[in-house]
């Protein structure tokens, strides 16, 4: 399983990575980006099973973020972090 975390808080990203590391086995890949723009560029060339996304990013907010991710990665599950 491949996870992409889209979170602009480095502290929260570290906490989530640690938590997921405790729960996950070596079959889970984890990537982290800080902006929607970075995520969209990454999704243009890579696929992920699940996107964990902060709804209050520096370059996008709320449903606009979800709509743009869904358009770029329609097969990925999206989990919104508020």
MODA-V452820 format. One record per residue. RES is the residue in one small letter. PHI is phi in whole degrees, -180 to 180 (999 if undefined). PSI is psi as a letter, one per 20 degrees, with the letter a starting at -180 (none if undefined). OMEGA is omega in whole degrees, -180 to 180 (none if undefined). Layout:
# MODA-V452820
[[RES;PHI;PSI;OMEGA] [RES;PHI;PSI;OMEGA]]
This chain:
# MODA-V452820
[[x;999;p;178] [x;-114;p;180] [x;-115;p;173] [x;-119;o;176] [x;-97;p;177] [x;-113;n;-171] [x;-149;p;-177] [x;-87;i;176] [x;-95;o;-180] [x;-64;h;180] [x;-64;g;179] [x;-66;h;178] [x;-61;g;178] [x;-62;g;180] [x;-64;g;179] [x;-65;g;178] [x;-61;g;179] [x;-64;g;180] [x;-63;g;179] [x;-65;h;177] [x;-63;h;178] [x;-70;h;-176] [x;-89;h;-170] [x;-98;r;171] [x;-105;a;-176] [x;-72;i;179] [x;-86;j;-180] [x;-110;p;176] [x;-96;q;-174] [x;-133;p;175] [x;-123;q;179] [x;-134;p;171] [x;-130;r;-174] [x;-102;i;-177] [x;-134;r;175] [x;-64;h;179] [x;-57;g;177] [x;-62;g;-179] [x;-63;g;-179] [x;-64;h;177] [x;-64;g;180] [x;-66;g;-179] [x;-70;i;177] [x;-71;h;-177] [x;-123;i;-177] [x;-132;q;177] [x;-117;q;-180] [x;-133;q;177] [x;-76;h;-176] [x;-144;p;176] [x;-113;p;175] [x;-101;o;-169] [x;-128;p;172] [x;-73;p;-179] [x;-85;j;-180] [x;-128;m;-180] [x;-88;r;180] [x;-69;h;-177] [x;-113;j;179] [x;-169;q;-178] [x;-148;q;169] [x;63;b;-174] [x;-65;h;177] [x;-60;g;178] [x;-60;g;-179] [x;-62;g;180] [x;-62;g;-179] [x;-69;h;177] [x;-68;g;-180] [x;-63;h;179] [x;-66;h;-178] [x;-84;h;-176] [x;-135;m;-174] [x;-65;h;-179] [x;-89;i;-177] [x;-85;p;170] [x;-73;q;180] [x;-122;p;176] [x;-115;o;-179] [x;-87;p;176] [x;-109;p;-177] [x;-103;none;none]]
